[in-house]
Each structure stands twice: as C-alpha cells, then as structure tokens.
Amino acid sequence: MDEPWRPAVNEADQRVVKTREGIRAAFERLLEVMPYGDITVSAIAREARISRRTFYVHYGTVEELLRQMARERVEAAADAVQPAGELHDVADYVREFSRTVLAMLRDDPNLAGNVVRNLSTAQLLDLAREPLADIFRTELRKRGSHNRSDRLAGR
C-alpha cells in the first residue's frame, strides 16, 4: 500500500484503525445489498461517512480493498492450520488449509456469497494466488529447515 502518491499513515494510530474498520464494514454492508461490480468508492465513502479522499488515503481502488480483505482472510486461515511439524506432508497442509478456508466462507456467507457470485473463477483464483503462494513458500521453507535439521541430527 505504499504508493508514492498516497500519504503515509501510522498503522498503529487508532484513528487509522477505526477508519479502516469503518471502510471495511461499509463495504461488507454494501455487498449484502448490491453486486460487487456495482460498488463504487463513492458508495463506500457515503456508507462509511467519510470523504472519497479519505478512502483513497487507505485504499487505491475497491479492488484493492477486496484484495486486502481476501489476503487477511487467507492469512487467518493459514494461521488456523496446525503448525508444520504436526502435519505429515504438504498435501496434509493443503487439505487442512482448504477445510479451514471453506469453514471461514461458511461462517461469512454475505461476503463470501456475494464475492463468489460476482467474480469469475479466474478472478477468485487471482485474489487468492499471491497470499497463498506467500503462505506456501513460508510453509515449505519451514519444512525444509525442519528436514535439514532432522537430517543433521541423524533423525
């Protein structure tokens, strides 16, 4: 989110946190009543009772907001999966991760349903691709370091 044209914000500032929570809540309320493709920055700003300029301080586009929210949900799902040492292989991790994501989608039907209904499969995969790749790379690095240390220890 560090765009050269966008002012820097203090992520720990409670005003920033509250504003972002308000923007996200407004976006989720709008998703309940209208298709994703019809949601505009103006509509979110109006619903959140902020200016469009304030929206742009935090997010460049509606898609960026959606991507950030998707990334956070994917990361939360990854955090909820058992630690690498408790799963036997990457396939176990992928299965457990998939179960966790499906449970999260079940528990958040308004957001998940509207986004799934209004985005193509390719768009959905694109939303998940980057955060999933980061998570799997990290998980594989952990596994690689565990495997190397196990070999070095003679296990």
DODREN-208931 format. One record per residue: residue in one letter; z, y, x of N, C-alpha, C in turn. Coordinates in steps of 0.001 Angstrom, whole numbers, plus 524288, in hexadecimal, padded with zeros to 5 digits. Atoms other than C-alpha are relative to their C-alpha. Last residue first. Layout:
BEGIN
aZYXZYXZYX ...
END
This chain:
BEGIN
r7FF7B80227805588313876A168414D7FAC87FEA57FDB8 g800C3805AA800068306C76B8F8503B800A77FD897FAA5 a7FAD38026E800358367277936850927FF937FA097FFCA l7FD487FECB7FB208297077EBF855248055C7FD6180024 r80272803087FBCB82270777AF84A1F802DE800DD8052C d7FEA88058A800DD82C2477D18840177FDB87FCA280451 s7FA9A800987FE2982AB478AC9845F2801E57FA6A7FF37 r7FFD77FF907FA5181BE4789CB844B78058A7FF3680204 n8024E804BD7FDC281CBE784AD836B38002E8002A805F5 h7FC5580456800DA8263D78F49832AE7FDE97FB128029A s7FBAF7FF3D7FC5081D9B799BC83919804127FBB67FF4D g801D8800F87FAB7811A879469832228046580096803EA r80092805A67FF68818D7793A88253D7FE417FEA280587 k7FAB98023E7FFFA81D387A1B2826627FFB37FA2A80105 r7FDA57FE8E7FAF680F6C7A5DC82A31805717FDAE80070 l8023F803797FC0980A1379E2081E9C802238013E8056D e7FDC680539800C88136D7A5188156C7FDF47FC318041D t7FA887FFCF7FE5580FB97B26981ADB802747FA977FFAA r800117FF5B7FA4D801357AF5F8199E8058F7FFF680227 f80148805097FDAC803987AA1780BE37FFB680055805F2 i7FB9C80396800B880AAB7B675807C07FEE47FAC58029C d7FBAA7FE457FCAB8006E7BF9480D728048A7FC287FFBF a8018B801177FA957F5587B7BB80747804608018D803BF l7FF7C8059C7FF1B7FC5D7B7E77FA337FE9F7FE9F805A0 p7FA7C8017D7FF707FE407C69A7FADD800C77FA2E800F2 e7FD6E7FD9F7FB707EFE37C8C17FE15805C17FE8D8006A r801CC801E97FAE57E9D67BF177F488803168022E80496 a7FC2B803717FD8E7F1EB7C1C07E84B7FEA47FE9C805A4 l7FACB7FDA98002A7EA9A7CD927E338803FA7FCC580306 d7FFFE7FBBC7FC317DD917C7E37E7BB8055B802A480031 l7FF90802657FAD07E0747BB587E0638002C8042D8043D l7FABD802267FF857E3007C3247D40C800DA7FD9680565 q7FC667FB9A7FF487D69B7CB277D5F68059A7FE15800A6 a800DB7FDE37FABC7CE787BEC77D80E803B98049080114 t7FD7F8039B7FC517D4657B8847CBF07FF7C802128058B s802E9804D47FF157D05D7C47B7C43F803107FC86803C0 l8025B800537FAD37DA657CE687C0017FD1A7FAD280079 n8037C7FBA47FEE47DDC27D2867B2317FDA08000780575 r8041A7FF3F803ED7E3BF7C64F7AC497FBF0803FD801B8 v803578049E7FFF17EB3A7C2CC7B8B47FB838009D7FC1A v803097FFE47FB2B7F0717D0B37B9E77FC447FB6280024 n803CD7FBCD8004B7F4877D11B7ABB97FC9780020804D9 g803FE800EF803F27FADD7C3D27ABFC7FBDA8042E7FFE2 a80372804427FE55802097C5AE7B8C57FB897FF417FC28 l802F07FE737FB5C807997D2F07B53E7FC147FBC780174 n8030D7FB4A8012180B7A7CF4B7A77D7FCA58019A804A4 p804EA800E5802C280F4A7C1317AA717FCC7804EE7FEFD d801D07FA9E800978195C7C3E57B51D7FAC87FFF57FD14 d7FB937FC9D8012D821847B7567B51E7FE75805AF7FF2F r7FDD88017A80518815967AE767B4228044F803C77FE57 l803D17FE42803ED80F157B5CA7BF57801F47FEBF7FA85 m7FF9C7FA4A8004A81B657B40B7C7867FC37802297FBEE a7FB1E7FEC4802C481BBE7A57E7C44D800A3805E87FF74 l800D6801258058B80D707A43A7C82E804E08012D7FCC6 v803667FBE080223810387AB227D5167FF227FF177FA2E t7FCE87FB388005C81BAD7A2087D7E77FCD18046F7FDA0 r7FC488009E8045B813D7795D17D4DF80318805087FF1E s803117FFC4804D4808E879A9F7DDCB803847FF6F7FB35 f801777FA88800CB8129B79D3F7E8D67FD168009C7FAD6 e7FB3E7FD50801A48184978FA07E7787FEE7805C87FEDB r7FE8D801E38053B80AC2789787E7F8804C2802ED7FDE7 v803D77FDE4803B480692792147F368801527FE457FA78 y7FEFB7FA64800938131578EF07FAED7FC52802587FBEE d7FB2D7FF788030F8119A7805E7F88E80124805C27FEF1 a8016C80168805658036C7814F7FD4C804C78005C7FC6E v802327FB56802728083A7888A809697FE7B7FEDD7FA5A d804EF7FE347FDC6810C077D1480D1B7FE05804B67FCFD h8022A8039A7FC1B81E0C776DD80B737FAE5801D180270 l804CC8022A802268256F781D8804D27FD4C7FCE780449 e7FEAD803A280436833A578453808517FB2A7FD987FD76 g7FD9D804C67FDF98309F78A4D81597801297FBF97FBD5 a803DD803897FDB0827487943080FAB802587FAD2801B9 p8014C7FEE07FA89831AB79A78807257FC8F7FBBD80257 q7FC5D802297FC1B830D57972B7F8AE7FE5A8018B80585 v8014E805557FE5B828547A0157F076803C97FE488043E a7FD31803B18035682EB97AC017EA457FEF87FA4F80184 d7FA777FFEC7FE9682A9D7B4F07F571803277FBF57FCEC a7FF848027D7FADA81C777B0E67F368805B07FFD1801B5 a800C78059F800C481D787B41B7E4F3800A57FD1980527 a7FB3C801F5802878234B7C15D7E8247FF987FA1F7FF13 e7FBF08004A7FBFE8181E7C3B57F1BC805247FDF77FDB9 v801588046C7FC9B80E227C0567E739804277FF5580431 r7FEE7804C9802EB815077C9697DDB07FEBA7FB1E8033F e7FA56800AC8005C8157D7D46B7E79E8016D7FB067FD0F r7FE02801727FAD0807177D2B97EADD805E27FEFA7FFBF a80175805797FF32803807D2E77DC6F802247FE1480536 m7FCA98031A8036980B107DF9B7DA7D7FED47FA2E800A7 q7FAB97FFC97FDD68047A7E5AA7E64F803BE7FCAA7FCBE r7FFD7803287FB3C7F7167E1127E1C1805847FFE08025B l800378057D801887F9527E6877D40F8006A7FC76804C8 l7FB0A80127802927FD767F3BE7D9848003B7FA3C7FE7D e7FC20800587FBC17F1BC7F3AD7E2AB805697FEC77FDD3 e800A0805157FD687E9047F0747D70A803E17FF6780480 v7FD70803CD803687EE747FC127CF827FF9F7FA9580288 t802FE801798049E7EA70804737DB03803527FC5E7FC9C g805197FD737FFE47EFE080B6C7E6F07FCD47FF167FB17 y80440803D68005C7FE0D8081A7E4737FAD1802EE7FFD5 h7FE038054F7FF7280AB980F4F7E7A77FBBE7FBD380019 v7FC8D8001A7FB6A8068F81D5F7EA038019E7FA5D8012C y80330800907FB477FB4581AEB7E0A8803388004880508 f80206805567FFBA804B0818977D55A7FD2B7FF308052B t7FB95803517FE7480BA0825547D8867FE417FA5080056 r7FF2B7FF1E7FA617FE8882C797D80F8047F7FC9180203 r803BB8036A7FD4E7FBBA826777CAC3800C680074805E0 s8053D7FDD57FF648081782D197C6207FC757FBFE80293 i8009E7FD9D7FAD7813C5825767C14F7FA948027F80029 r7FE3A7FA848003181873821777B3E08003F802738056F a7FB8B7FFA57FC66816CA812E37B6B18026B805748000C e7FC06803C0801AF80E11811207AAAE804F08006480358 r7FDFB7FE38805138065C81D867ADBE804847FC817FE33 a7FCEE7FB3E7FF04804FA819AD7BC1280273802017FAEB i7FB1F8019C7FD74800AA80BFF7B8558037F804B9800D5 a7FCD9802C8803E47F6A0811367AEA7805397FE5580253 s7FDFE7FC37803D47F19481B347B87A803867FD6D7FBF6 v7FBB27FD417FD727F064810DA7C30C8026D803E17FC2E t8017A7FBFA7FC367E809809157B9AF804E3802458028B i7FB7D7FD077FE247E9E77FC697B2337FE46803B780458 d7FFB97FAFF802BF7DDA67F7FF7AAFF8047380373801FA g804857FCBE7FEC17DA4B7ED097B47F8000B805517FD66 y7FF727FDCB7FAB97E7FD7E75C7B3587FB98803CF80139 p80234803157FBB87E6377E5537A4BD8008B802D88053B m805887FEFD7FEF87EF6D7ECBF79BC17FE0B7FCB180487 v802CC7FDE28047E7FC7E7EB13794EF7FA3C80115800EE e7FE9E802A8804DC804E67E28479D9F7FC92801B87FB77 l8028180526800057FDF17E7057A9EE8012D7FCFB7FAFF l805777FF43801798021E7F4E87A68F7FD177FACB7FFD5 r8001C7FEC58059F810697F0E87A6C27FA61800A47FE1E e7FEF4804D6802DC80E5A7EA527B4038000C800EC7FA1E f804998035B7FF7C807FF7F69C7B987800C27FAEF7FCE4 a804077FDAF8035F813107FF1C7B4687FB167FC9E80009 a7FE698011A8056781D207F5F57BA7C7FBEA8022A7FC35 r800E180595800FD815D17F66D7C7638015A7FE967FA61 i805AC800D98000E8150F805407C75D7FED67FA547FE9C g8021C7FDAB804C9823678066B7C3A87FA2A7FF2B7FF7A e7FE4F8036980452827A07FCED7CE527FDC8802067FAD3 r80344804BB7FFD381F63804A27D7E88017E7FC2F7FBB2 t805467FE89801A1825EF8115C7D3C77FC787FB387FFEA k7FFFF7FF23805B68337F80B477D47A7FA85801537FE04 v7FF1D805108028083137805FB7E2487FFA0800907FA18 v804D1802FC7FF3A82B8A812E67E6EF8006F7FAC77FD2B r803E77FD7F80366836F681A727E1227FACB7FD1F8005C q7FF50801DF8055C84059810A47E73F7FC22802827FC38 d7FE547FBAF8035C83B0C813C47F4CD800307FE1D7FA56 a7FA85800D18016383A2C806FF7FC7180216804427FC57 e7FF7E804908036C82B47806DB7FCCA805957FF1E7FE21 n7FB8F802F67FE0582B058149E8026F801147FB927FC2E v7FB64800048035981D99819717FEE2804307FCAB8028A a7FC3A804277FECE8125481D7D8079B8049D800787FC46 p7FB357FE677FD48808288262180128803A07FB5B800F1 r7FB73800B0803527FB2481FAA7FDF5804ED8019D802EE w7FFD57FBC6803D37EEE3824D280459804D37FFC87FC8F p7FF697FAEC7FD6A7F09181C7D810928007D8048B7FC2D e805177FD807FFE77F305810478085A800B08055F8026C d8000B7FB6D7FCA87FF6F8090480BAF7FA7E8022480084 m800007FB568032280000800008000080000804F080351 
END
